[in-house]
Amino acid sequence: MTGHGLRYTTVAIALHWTTAALILSNLAIGSVMEGFTQPLKAAAVAFHISSGITILVLTGFRALWRLTHRPPPLPAQMAPWERAAAHAAHGLLYVLMIAMPLIGWSIISAHPPRPQGAATIWGILRLAAISPISNLADDAQKAAHAFFVRAHTVGGWLLAATLALHVAGALKHEWFDRHAGPARMGIGRSRFIAGG
């Protein structure tokens, strides 16, 4: 198979790297923004929320694109356990790319009802609060807020670990197994793909 045939489509590659950049930015900013002083903290939180909702939307597009465009096959030389691990990591990433923004949305919804909405996305679109959460009684709402914050923190660490494994796996296939790794997602022309 040619190198071109082993690459994802241009749209898939663009969605992949845009989502990756937003995720890495959000992980970095999310880990330090609570220590910022105003007005930097407000700007960081607004960016974090906007990026998170954008990730959610892009993940929806990615899932739709994947359902309608068959991805390139994994290298034939991969061991069965490597294939299983790759599929598991990919599936977990999709779950987290959906769950983390939804949990974040739940966090900002866990406040008294706000007629103007929970947040503004990129300074343009109003994001409505999740009504069942924003209308909880005070004590229940505070408990829900604390729960969602803990879940978001755990999810952030899990997402970071899964991403690290994902990158390590791609580099391993490229440099140790001599399979197509980063080239499948548009980085260079792999030396190890026939015709690439």
N, C-alpha and C positions, 0 to 999 in steps of 0.2 A: 504494500500500500504506500502511496506517496506521502510525503511530509504534509502536504495540504490536506490529505484525507484524514490525517491523525490529529488535526487541529480542530478546536471548537470554531463555531461560526463567529464572524466579526461582532455580531450583536451579543452573543454569549460572552465573548471576551470583554467587550465594553462593560456589560452589566457586572461581570465578575470583578474587574479591577475598580470600577466605581464603588461597588458595594464594599470591597476590601478596604479601600481608602477611607470610607466613612466609618467602617467598623473600627479600624485601627485608631482613627481620630477620636471616636467616642470612648474607646477603652482608655486611651491616654487622658483625655479631658475628664472623663468620669472618675478617674482615680485620684484626681487632685483638685477638682473644682470646689469641693466643700471647704477647702482651706483658703480660697481666694477671698479678697475683700471686695466690697461693692465699689464701682459698678462692674468690675471685671467678672465677678461671680455671676451676676445676672446675665451678662453676655455669654459666658461659658455655658450656663444652664440652658439658655435659649438655643444656642448652637447644638447642644447635646440632644435636646428634645427634637429639634428640626431634623437633625441627622438620623435620629432613631426612627422617626416616622417615615423618612425618605427610604431608609433601609427596608422597612416593612413593605412599602410600595414596590421598591425595586425587586424584593424577594418574590412578590406576587408575579411580577413580569418575568422573572427568571424561571419560576415554576411553570408558567404558561408557555414560555419559549421552549423549555426542556420537554414539555409534553408534546409539542408540535414539531420539534426538530431533534432528531435522534443524535445524541452525543457521540463523539468518536469512541471506538472501542479502547479498552485498556490494553496495554502491551501484552501480547500473547505469552511472553516469558514470565509474567507475574505469577507467583505461587498462589494457590487457592486462598490461603490465609491472608495474603496481602490484598487480594481482591475483596475479601470479606471486610477487612479492616478499612479499605478505601471507601467502600460503600457505606459502612457504619459511620465513619467520620463525616462523610458527605451528608448523610441523612441527619446526623446530629447537628451539623452546621445549619441546615435548613430549619430544623426545629428551633434552634436558638435564635436564628435571624427573624423568626416570627414571634417567638415567646418573649424575647428581651424587649422589643418595642412595645408589645402589649402590656407587659408588666410595668414598664416605664409610664405608659399611658395611664395605667391603673394608679400609679403613685401620684401623679399630678391630678387625678380625678378624686383622690381621697381627701377632699377639702369640702367645706360647705358649698352648696350649689353656686356656680358662677354664671350669671346670665350671659356674660361675654365669651364663655367657653373656658377650656382648661389652659390653652396656650395658643400662641401664634406661630405658625410654621413659616420659617424664613421671612418673617415680618409681613407676610401676605395673607395666608389662609388661617382662619380661626379653626382650632381643633376643639370640637365639642368634648365636654367631660363625659365619662361613662356614667350615665344616669344612676343605675343601681348603686354605684359606689359613692357618688357625690351626694346622694340622698340618704345615706346611712345615718343612724343616730350617732351623736358625738363619740361616745365610747367605742362603738363598733367601728366607726370610721378611723379613729386613732389606731385601733388594733389592726385594722386592714392596712393602713398606711405603713405601720411598722413591719407587718408581714411582707408586703410587697417590696419594701426597701431591702429586707434581708434576702428575699428571693432574687432581686435584681443584682445584689452583690455576689451571691453564689453563682448566678448565671454568668456574670461578667468574668469571674475566675474560670468557670468551665469553658466559656467561649474562648478566652485567651489560651487555655491549655489545648483545646481542640484545634485552634488555628496553628499553634506551634507544631503540633503533630502533623497537621496537614502540610505545612511548609517543609518540615523535616522529611516527610515521605516523598514529596516531589523532588527535593534535592537528592535524596538517596537514590531514587530511580534514575535521575540524570547522571550522577557522578560515580555511583558505586555499581549499580546494575546496568548502566549504559542503555537505559530505556529513554523514551521521550518523556521529559518531565515538564519544566517550565515552557518548553516550546509548544506544548499542547494548548497553553493559554497565551500564546502570542509573544513570548519572550525569546527572541532569537530564532535561529533555524537549527534545530538539533542536529548534531553530528551523527546521531545514532539512528536517525530515521532514513530508511532507504528512499532515495529520491528527494530528501529534504535538504 
